[in-house]
């Protein structure tokens, strides 16, 4: 996650391939405990999917993210590693999960 224990506000967006534009879906808050909360939904049509994403993600003890295969692994081997809530890489794993399974980007608000 981050070094701070303060909640982190994340902008949630989706890329629309039909018109090559980004759609603002809303904002989520990543708490110090690693749990997500819906802060705002700006795309009502995505409301149910956003709520589902938050619930399913919060129900998991952590997430998997891509990792380098172990030395000596066969060519083109695929590997992942588990990242628990509170670990430094949890935000990166969350961003990867949102992109891979929902086609969304989660970026910390500056």
N, C-alpha and C positions, 0 to 999 in steps of 0.2 A: 504494500500500500504506500503510504508515505511515512516520513519520520514523525509527523504530527499526529496527535490524538484527536485533533479537531475534525468534525465532519467535513467531507469534501463534496462540493456541488459539481455534478457532472452534466454536461449538455448532451442530450440524446438526439442523434440525427440519423436519417436514412437517405441513401442515394437513390434517386429515381432514374433508372436507365432509359425510360421512355422519353424524357425531355432533358436528360443530362443535368439535373439540378439536385440540390440537397434540400430535404424537408426537415424542418425543426419539429421533433416529436415532443420535446419537453425537457424537464430536468429531473434528475434523480439525486438523492443524497446518499453517499457512502459513509456510514457511521464509523466511529472509531472501533466498533465491534465487528466491522466487516459486513454488516447487513445493509441492504439497500432499502430506501424508502422513496416513494413517489413524491416529488416536490411540486411539480407542475406538469400538466399534459396540455400541449398546444395543438395537438392533432387528434381531435376527438375520435376519428375513425380508427385510430390505433390504440385507443384507451384499453380495451380488453387485452390486447396482446402485450402491452406494456405492463399491466397488472399481473398477467400470467408470468412474464419474464421475471419480475421482481419476486413473486411468490416461489417459483421454481428455483431461482438462484439462491434465495434465502434458505430454502429447504435443504440445500447441499452443505456439507461440512467444509467444502472447498471446491476448487475447480482444477481441471487438468489443462496444461498448456504444452505446446510442442517443446521438445527437448532434443538435444543432439543424441543420436544413437550411441550406445556404448562402443568403445574401441573394439574392433574385430567383428562388428555386426556386418551382416551381408549388405552388399551394395543396395541402395534404395530402401534400407530399413527405416521404419517410422517409429518414433519413440515419443513418449509424453512423460510429464512428471506431475505429481499432485502438489497443488499449492493451497495450503490451508489459509483460512481467514486470519488476517493479522500478519502474515508473512510479507516481506518487502515486495515480492512480485505479485501480490494478489490483485492489485489494480490492473497490471498488464494481463494477467490471466482472465480477469473480468472483461477487459476490452476485447481480448481475443475471442472469448466465448460469445459476446454480443455480436461480433462481426461474423464469426463462423456459423452460428446457428440462427441468427436473426437478420443479418445484413445491416446491422446498426453500428454506428460509431459512438463511443462514450469518451468525451474529452473533458478534463477538468476545466472548470470555468476560471478564467483569469481576471 
